[in-house]
C-alpha cells in the first residue's frame, strides 16, 4: 500500500484531517526488543499479506497507511500499538490530531490476507459509527442553541407585551379616576388643581409596579418551563421491551400541532412532563416527531 511520508505524528494528523482510518505496520527489525528467527518469520508473513492486491485496494482507498518500527515511536505510542511487540499491524481510529483509539492489533504471526481484511472492515464500521455519533452530537447542540435563542426571543416578546398591556391598563385607570374626580369636585378650586397634579404621579407609580410584577411573573413562568424542558431532554426514556408504543398529539394554544412517540414501558409522569414543557421542545419548533 501507499506509505504516508513523515513520522507517525504526521500520519495520525493527516488521517484525522481526512476522516480516515490509520493503519500502522510495525516491523520487527526496527525494534530492539524483537529478535530471533520467529520475529523474522512473522515479519515475512506480514510483508506477504501486505503485498496482496485485494488488501492494497482496500487500504489505499479507505485509510492512511504508515510503516515503521517501535524505535520510531514514543513509548506510550508503541505500548498501545504493539503491546506484544513487533511485528504487528494496528487499526487506529484518530480522535484528534494528537489523540487516537487503537481498535485492533494483529500480530505478525497471525497476519493473513483474510484476517487483515476482516479486521479492516470491522475498523471501517467503527469509524462510521464514530462519525455518525459526532454528527448527531453536533446536530443536537445546534438544535439546543436554536431552542435557547427562540426561547429568549419569545420571553422578550412576552415581556414587551406585558409591559404594553400594563401601561394601557394604567392609562385607563388614570382616565377613569380623573373622570370620577372631575364629576365629584369643582374644577375651579385650588384643591382640584392639587389633586390633578398628584393623580398622574400616582398613576405612573402604579403603572411601574404593575409592569414590574407582570415582568417578574413572565420571567418565572418562562424559567420554570425551560427547566422542565431541560429535565425532560436530559432524562433517558425507558426503551420498549415488547415493541408496544403510543403516539400522542397535542395542539398548543398558538395552533401548533406537536406529537411524540412514547414506549409502553415509560411512566405517565414522563407524558405529563412532556405536556407541561411541550412549547419549549424541538418538536414544537418544526423538529419532527421524536421518540
Secondary structure, DSSP 8 states (H G I E B T S, - for coil): --B-SS-HHHHHHHHHHHT-EEEEEE-GGG-TT--SHHHHHHHHHHHHHHT-HHHHHHHHHHEEEEEE-GGGS-HHHHHHH-TT-SSEEEEEEEEETTEEEEEEEEEGGG--HHHHHHHHHHHHHHHHHHHHHHHHHHHHHHHHHHHHHHHHHHHHHHHHHHHHHHHHHHHHHHHHHHHHHHHHS-TTSHHHHHHHHHHHHHHHHHHHHHHHHHHHHHHHHHHHHHHHHHHHHHS-----SSS-EEEEEEE-TTS-EEEEEEETTS-HHHHHHHHHHGGGSGGGGT-----
